[in-house]
């Protein structure tokens, strides 16, 4: 009799876990009825990903998960560069929501349950539970404790607004500048789907600008934002966090177990390595997790495409 396994989560980590575990166990997949995935595209080394999950059809995966955004414009150091936002021989470029859905739909499971899981201890009747939820969900779960492993290296003040007239919906734009004190700031304008645009500024945690300063900077670029167009706003400082769970048969994977620095690591590859370890396969070499070293402060910028 096969072991009964629960996988909890709606993102890429849950999809990867399903791909590896469903052929081996009796898997129940618990997904949020209203899943959220950032519309900002991501990038990972192509061979590291596809060699580690050989069950996927590489060409089909690239086509089905390609982001709607087609171009990246980066203005920095008195020059302007534009590149296509597409997978190439070295890198796999993907939309997070599309990849999560593609993975979840690729492998049949015993049952798929649309249910919010606020407390992982509420899931009973399973031999093992693999928690693939995001860090916010896990940190609000009483079964978890979080520990700061390293302070944030980057911060971001952002606004999500309704689409701006006259702006390209297939291009993400970045412009980097140094303050009079020599501090690096990178501003961005990124279409995130559903007629929404993310506007923001990435900087050092000690140099976070105010919303008013962000609006002024956008105005200087000809981007005028009215108060009624702002859907929500916030400030993110991604500390490196380790999470521990008090429920013995629960194994946190991906961001549920460790929230990496997005400037320095490919979190998706790190999660994939964890999942391979769970199934007894060889883990990925740690050097594959590392993003190329550079002086840029914005983790959203696919710098790898400009090298």
Buried (B, 14 or more C-beta within 10 A) or exposed (E): EEEBBBBBBBBBBBBBBBBBBBEEBBBBBBBBEEBEBBBBBBBBBBBBBBEBBEEBEBEEBBEBBBBBBBBBBBBBEEEEEEEEBBBEEEBBBBBBBBBBBBBBEBBEBEEBBEEEBEEBBEBEEBEBBBBBBBBEBBBEBEBBEBEEEEEBBBBBBBBBBBBBEEEBEEBBBBBBBEEEEEEBBBBBBBBBBEEBBBBBBBBBBEBBBEBEEBBEBBEEEEBEBEEEBBEEBEBBEBBBBBBEBEBEEBBBBBBBBBBBBBBBBBBBBBBBBBBBEBEEEEBBEEEBBBBEEEEBBBBBBBBBBBE
